[in-house]
């Protein structure tokens, strides 16, 4: 859980990515190639990198993102318990703005 909490500091303004891009079916599983391309664009290039997913309200999308990572063999993925509101209520650090360019790209 400590890794998940540390990752929450990395980016609190997620950029939307329609990974599936299947016309009329927004929640379909993407192809392995599409998933890899989107993750590379986000700077996630190594399946051992810890990734923390979270929501600002509700919970559907975080669980779906977690499951998609698992399907594509990225097992070092976590859901932030309580989402961003719980993180902020606990005094967790938050940043805003565009994230820095991924290193090594």
Phi and psi restraints in degrees (value plus and minus 20) as a CYANA .aco file:
   2 UNK   PHI     -82.3   -42.3
   2 UNK   PSI     -59.5   -19.5
   3 UNK   PHI     -82.7   -42.7
   3 UNK   PSI     -62.1   -22.1
   4 UNK   PHI     -82.6   -42.6
   4 UNK   PSI     -62.0   -22.0
   5 UNK   PHI     -86.6   -46.6
   5 UNK   PSI     -59.2   -19.2
   6 UNK   PHI     -84.1   -44.1
   6 UNK   PSI     -59.0   -19.0
   7 UNK   PHI     -86.7   -46.7
   7 UNK   PSI     -47.5    -7.5
   8 UNK   PHI     -83.2   -43.2
   8 UNK   PSI     -44.6    -4.6
   9 UNK   PHI     -94.0   -54.0
   9 UNK   PSI     -42.2    -2.2
  10 UNK   PHI     -83.7   -43.7
  10 UNK   PSI     -62.0   -22.0
  11 UNK   PHI    -176.8  -136.8
  11 UNK   PSI      96.8   136.8
  12 UNK   PHI    -128.2   -88.2
  12 UNK   PSI     -17.9    22.1
  13 UNK   PHI    -139.5   -99.5
  13 UNK   PSI      55.3    95.3
  14 UNK   PHI     -83.6   -43.6
  14 UNK   PSI     123.0   163.0
  15 UNK   PHI    -109.5   -69.5
  15 UNK   PSI     112.8   152.8
  16 UNK   PHI     -89.2   -49.2
  16 UNK   PSI     117.5   157.5
  17 UNK   PHI    -151.0  -111.0
  17 UNK   PSI      99.6   139.6
  18 UNK   PHI    -108.3   -68.3
  18 UNK   PSI      66.8   106.8
  19 UNK   PHI     -85.9   -45.9
  19 UNK   PSI     -55.5   -15.5
  20 UNK   PHI     -96.8   -56.8
  20 UNK   PSI     -64.8   -24.8
  21 UNK   PHI      30.3    70.3
  21 UNK   PSI      21.6    61.6
  22 UNK   PHI    -121.5   -81.5
  22 UNK   PSI      97.5   137.5
  23 UNK   PHI     -73.2   -33.2
  23 UNK   PSI     105.1   145.1
  24 UNK   PHI      57.3    97.3
  24 UNK   PSI     -25.0    15.0
  25 UNK   PHI    -149.9  -109.9
  25 UNK   PSI      58.4    98.4
  26 UNK   PHI     -88.7   -48.7
  26 UNK   PSI     -35.2     4.8
  27 UNK   PHI    -132.2   -92.2
  27 UNK   PSI       5.2    45.2
  28 UNK   PHI    -100.0   -60.0
  28 UNK   PSI     134.3   174.3
  29 UNK   PHI     -89.6   -49.6
  29 UNK   PSI     111.0   151.0
  30 UNK   PHI     -94.0   -54.0
  30 UNK   PSI     146.3   186.3
  31 UNK   PHI     -91.5   -51.5
  31 UNK   PSI     140.4   180.4
  32 UNK   PHI     -79.8   -39.8
  32 UNK   PSI     -57.3   -17.3
  33 UNK   PHI     -86.3   -46.3
  33 UNK   PSI     -63.2   -23.2
  34 UNK   PHI     -86.2   -46.2
  34 UNK   PSI     -63.4   -23.4
  35 UNK   PHI     -80.6   -40.6
  35 UNK   PSI     -67.4   -27.4
  36 UNK   PHI     -81.0   -41.0
  36 UNK   PSI     -60.9   -20.9
  37 UNK   PHI     -84.2   -44.2
  37 UNK   PSI     -63.5   -23.5
  38 UNK   PHI     -86.1   -46.1
  38 UNK   PSI     -60.4   -20.4
  39 UNK   PHI     -86.5   -46.5
  39 UNK   PSI     -59.1   -19.1
  40 UNK   PHI     -82.0   -42.0
  40 UNK   PSI     -62.7   -22.7
  41 UNK   PHI     -79.5   -39.5
  41 UNK   PSI     -53.4   -13.4
  42 UNK   PHI    -105.3   -65.3
  42 UNK   PSI     -22.9    17.1
  43 UNK   PHI      67.3   107.3
  43 UNK   PSI      -8.4    31.6
  44 UNK   PHI    -119.0   -79.0
  44 UNK   PSI      75.6   115.6
  45 UNK   PHI    -135.1   -95.1
  45 UNK   PSI     -23.0    17.0
  46 UNK   PHI    -152.5  -112.5
  46 UNK   PSI     105.2   145.2
  47 UNK   PHI     -84.4   -44.4
  47 UNK   PSI     -32.7     7.3
  48 UNK   PHI    -108.3   -68.3
  48 UNK   PSI     -29.3    10.7
  49 UNK   PHI     -83.6   -43.6
  49 UNK   PSI     111.0   151.0
  50 UNK   PHI     -91.1   -51.1
  50 UNK   PSI     117.2   157.2
  51 UNK   PHI    -147.9  -107.9
  51 UNK   PSI     111.3   151.3
  52 UNK   PHI    -133.4   -93.4
  52 UNK   PSI     104.8   144.8
  53 UNK   PHI    -128.9   -88.9
  53 UNK   PSI     128.3   168.3
  54 UNK   PHI    -176.0  -136.0
  54 UNK   PSI     147.2   187.2
  55 UNK   PHI    -145.8  -105.8
  55 UNK   PSI     145.7   185.7
  56 UNK   PHI    -119.5   -79.5
  56 UNK   PSI     -38.1     1.9
  57 UNK   PHI    -181.3  -141.3
  57 UNK   PSI     131.1   171.1
  58 UNK   PHI      52.4    92.4
  58 UNK   PSI    -185.8  -145.8
  59 UNK   PHI    -170.1  -130.1
  59 UNK   PSI     -26.8    13.2
  60 UNK   PHI     -75.8   -35.8
  60 UNK   PSI     -70.2   -30.2
  61 UNK   PHI     -88.8   -48.8
  61 UNK   PSI     -56.8   -16.8
  62 UNK   PHI     -84.0   -44.0
  62 UNK   PSI     -63.7   -23.7
  63 UNK   PHI     -85.3   -45.3
  63 UNK   PSI     -58.6   -18.6
  64 UNK   PHI     -85.5   -45.5
  64 UNK   PSI     -62.9   -22.9
  65 UNK   PHI     -84.6   -44.6
  65 UNK   PSI     -63.8   -23.8
  66 UNK   PHI     -76.5   -36.5
  66 UNK   PSI     -68.0   -28.0
  67 UNK   PHI     -83.0   -43.0
  67 UNK   PSI     -61.5   -21.5
  68 UNK   PHI     -82.8   -42.8
  68 UNK   PSI     -64.0   -24.0
  69 UNK   PHI     -77.4   -37.4
  69 UNK   PSI     -65.9   -25.9
  70 UNK   PHI     -81.2   -41.2
  70 UNK   PSI     -62.3   -22.3
  71 UNK   PHI     -78.2   -38.2
  71 UNK   PSI     -58.3   -18.3
  72 UNK   PHI    -113.3   -73.3
  72 UNK   PSI       5.4    45.4
  73 UNK   PHI      46.1    86.1
  73 UNK   PSI       4.8    44.8
  74 UNK   PHI    -122.1   -82.1
  74 UNK   PSI      72.0   112.0
  75 UNK   PHI    -110.4   -70.4
  75 UNK   PSI     -26.0    14.0
  76 UNK   PHI    -113.6   -73.6
  76 UNK   PSI      35.4    75.4
  77 UNK   PHI    -144.2  -104.2
  77 UNK   PSI     122.2   162.2
  78 UNK   PHI    -154.0  -114.0
  78 UNK   PSI     133.8   173.8
  79 UNK   PHI    -127.4   -87.4
  79 UNK   PSI     108.0   148.0
  80 UNK   PHI     -92.3   -52.3
  80 UNK   PSI      92.8   132.8
  81 UNK   PHI     -79.5   -39.5
  81 UNK   PSI      98.5   138.5
  82 UNK   PHI      69.6   109.6
  82 UNK   PSI     -24.4    15.6
  83 UNK   PHI      48.4    88.4
  83 UNK   PSI    -188.8  -148.8
  84 UNK   PHI     -80.6   -40.6
  84 UNK   PSI     -59.2   -19.2
  85 UNK   PHI     -78.1   -38.1
  85 UNK   PSI     -61.1   -21.1
  86 UNK   PHI     -88.6   -48.6
  86 UNK   PSI     -58.1   -18.1
  87 UNK   PHI     -80.5   -40.5
  87 UNK   PSI     -67.8   -27.8
  88 UNK   PHI     -86.2   -46.2
  88 UNK   PSI     -60.1   -20.1
  89 UNK   PHI     -83.3   -43.3
  89 UNK   PSI     -49.3    -9.3
  90 UNK   PHI    -104.7   -64.7
  90 UNK   PSI     -17.2    22.8
  91 UNK   PHI      65.1   105.1
  91 UNK   PSI      -3.7    36.3
  92 UNK   PHI     -86.1   -46.1
  92 UNK   PSI     125.0   165.0
  93 UNK   PHI     -89.9   -49.9
  93 UNK   PSI     121.8   161.8
  94 UNK   PHI    -151.8  -111.8
  94 UNK   PSI     127.8   167.8
  95 UNK   PHI    -145.0  -105.0
  95 UNK   PSI     140.3   180.3
  96 UNK   PHI    -153.7  -113.7
  96 UNK   PSI     147.9   187.9
  97 UNK   PHI      77.2   117.2
  97 UNK   PSI    -199.8  -159.8
  98 UNK   PHI     -90.2   -50.2
  98 UNK   PSI     115.8   155.8
  99 UNK   PHI     -90.5   -50.5
  99 UNK   PSI     137.3   177.3
 100 UNK   PHI     -85.3   -45.3
 100 UNK   PSI     133.8   173.8
 101 UNK   PHI     -79.9   -39.9
 101 UNK   PSI     121.0   161.0
 102 UNK   PHI     -78.6   -38.6
 102 UNK   PSI     122.5   162.5
 103 UNK   PHI     -98.7   -58.7
 103 UNK   PSI     127.9   167.9
 104 UNK   PHI      57.4    97.4
 104 UNK   PSI      -5.4    34.6
